[in-house]
Amino acid sequence: MGRISPVSAAPTLRIAEIFGPTIQGEGVLIGEPTVFVRAGGCDYRCVWCDTLHAVESRFRDEWAPLSTEAVWAEVVALSGGRALTVSLSGGNPAIQPFGPLIARGRAEGYRFALETQGSLARPWFAELSTLVLSPKPPSSRMETDWSALDDCLKAAGAGPRVVLKFIVFDQADYEYARDAAARYPRLPVYLQPGNHTPPPPEAEDAPIDIDGLMERMRWLVDRVIEDRWFEAHVLPQLHVLIWGNRRGV
């Protein structure tokens, strides 16, 4: 009897939500029309996380196990088949096997961006158009593994545009961002005032403190200018200013 070769199963993606097109609300791609693919699962537990529905294991039953083709079909349906940027977010999207999806989309002219804290390196980072490394500051109560972030940079190589993005709540976070940026002087830096009123995971549209956010934004701008940190870009979360904490926009 001939030997039967095993059939390798296609990787399954755990997806919390897919939505868009809408605009990217933050960072280097702010304002750009985007379809979002939000993965379920994260290796961090930041105390101010605003996407707990895609992080905490108690929501695992709500994360759909989808094939690459199923995710791709939804992206095509949402975008009407017109190539645009697809943002892979989370949670930490680096946990998921997104390589085949990126290859599938790139063949059709789509661009892929990914934001991660830099705790897990993946070879398919090199196939991204944009890689946003967002190590978490002291206010998150997480510890940064700089060697892991270095591995992410090595995995990306010369493929994508790579930028740093920092959430800033206070002076300690600001100093962390300054020190981290000094470690990687060739990478563009984006600073974002932290949202101190993140939505609870069960709330679709929790209220926000706009005045508090704007006060932190003004403080952050003042610090950057006073310190002559002219390489930094200071941006708000545009989607929060437009839609509040509502999901799917």
MOURLIN-V665691 format. One record per residue. RES is the residue in one letter. SS is DSSP state (A for helix, B for strand, O for the rest). OMEGA is omega in whole degrees, -180 to 180 (NA if undefined). BURIAL is 1 if it has 24 or more other C-alpha atoms within 12 Angstrom, else 0. Layout:
BEGIN
res	ss	omega	burial
RES	SS	OMEGA	BURIAL
RES	SS	OMEGA	BURIAL
END
This chain:
BEGIN
res	ss	omega	burial
M	O	-179	0
G	O	180	0
R	O	-179	0
I	O	179	0
S	O	179	0
P	O	177	0
V	O	-180	0
S	O	-180	0
A	O	176	0
A	O	-179	0
P	O	178	0
T	B	179	1
L	B	175	1
R	B	-171	1
I	B	177	1
A	B	179	1
E	B	172	1
I	B	-177	1
F	B	-179	1
G	B	-4	1
P	B	171	1
T	B	179	1
I	B	169	1
Q	O	-172	1
G	O	-174	1
E	O	172	1
G	A	-171	1
V	A	-178	1
L	A	-176	1
I	O	179	1
G	O	-176	0
E	O	177	1
P	B	-168	1
T	B	164	1
V	B	-177	1
F	B	172	1
V	B	-176	1
R	B	180	1
A	B	175	1
G	O	177	1
G	O	179	1
C	O	177	1
D	O	176	1
Y	O	174	1
R	O	-180	1
C	O	-174	1
V	O	-179	1
W	O	-178	1
C	O	180	1
D	O	177	1
T	O	-177	1
L	A	179	1
H	A	177	1
A	A	-175	1
V	O	-171	1
E	O	-175	1
S	A	179	0
R	A	178	0
F	A	-177	0
R	A	-179	0
D	A	179	0
E	A	179	0
W	O	-176	1
A	B	173	0
P	B	-174	0
L	B	174	1
S	B	175	0
T	A	-178	1
E	A	179	0
A	A	177	1
V	A	-179	1
W	A	179	1
A	A	179	0
E	A	177	1
V	A	-180	1
V	A	180	1
A	A	-178	0
L	A	-177	1
S	A	-177	1
G	O	179	0
G	O	178	0
R	O	-175	0
A	O	177	1
L	O	178	1
T	B	174	1
V	B	180	1
S	B	176	1
L	B	-175	1
S	B	-176	1
G	O	12	1
G	O	174	1
N	O	-176	1
P	A	179	1
A	A	178	1
I	A	-172	1
Q	O	180	1
P	O	-175	1
F	O	-178	1
G	A	-180	1
P	A	178	1
L	A	179	1
I	A	179	1
A	A	-180	1
R	A	-178	1
G	A	180	1
R	A	178	0
A	O	180	0
E	O	176	0
G	O	178	0
Y	O	177	1
R	B	-178	1
F	B	175	1
A	B	179	1
L	B	173	1
E	B	-179	1
T	B	177	1
Q	O	177	1
G	O	-179	1
S	O	-178	1
L	O	178	1
A	O	179	1
R	O	-179	1
P	A	-178	0
W	A	172	1
F	A	-178	1
A	A	-178	1
E	A	179	1
L	O	169	1
S	O	-179	1
T	B	175	1
L	B	178	1
V	B	176	1
L	B	-174	1
S	O	177	1
P	O	-170	1
K	O	-174	1
P	O	-177	1
P	A	-178	1
S	A	179	1
S	A	-175	1
R	O	174	0
M	O	178	0
E	O	-180	0
T	O	173	1
D	O	-175	0
W	A	178	0
S	A	177	0
A	A	178	0
L	A	175	1
D	A	179	1
D	A	178	0
C	A	178	1
L	A	178	1
K	A	180	0
A	A	180	1
A	A	-179	1
G	O	-179	0
A	O	-176	0
G	O	-175	0
P	O	163	1
R	B	-178	1
V	B	178	1
V	B	174	1
L	B	175	1
K	B	-178	1
F	B	170	1
I	B	-176	1
V	B	176	1
F	O	-172	1
D	O	-176	1
Q	A	179	0
A	A	177	0
D	A	180	1
Y	A	179	1
E	A	175	1
Y	A	180	1
A	A	178	1
R	A	-179	1
D	A	-179	0
A	A	179	1
A	A	179	1
A	A	177	0
R	A	-175	0
Y	O	-172	0
P	O	-179	0
R	O	-177	0
L	O	174	1
P	B	-175	1
V	B	176	1
Y	B	180	1
L	B	-176	1
Q	B	177	1
P	B	-177	1
G	O	176	1
N	O	-177	1
H	O	176	1
T	O	180	1
P	O	-178	1
P	O	169	1
P	O	-172	1
P	O	-179	1
E	O	-177	0
A	O	179	0
E	O	-175	0
D	O	-179	0
A	O	179	0
P	O	178	0
I	O	178	1
D	O	-179	0
I	A	-178	1
D	A	179	0
G	A	178	0
L	A	-180	1
M	A	177	1
E	A	178	0
R	A	177	1
M	A	180	1
R	A	178	0
W	A	-178	1
L	A	176	1
V	A	-180	1
D	A	-179	0
R	A	-179	1
V	A	-178	1
I	A	180	0
E	A	-179	0
D	O	-178	0
R	O	178	0
W	O	-170	1
F	O	177	0
E	O	-175	0
A	B	172	1
H	B	179	1
V	B	-176	1
L	O	174	1
P	O	165	1
Q	O	-173	1
L	A	-179	1
H	A	177	1
V	A	179	1
L	A	-178	1
I	A	-171	0
W	A	-176	0
G	O	-178	1
N	O	-178	1
R	O	178	0
R	O	170	1
G	O	178	1
V	O	NA	1
END
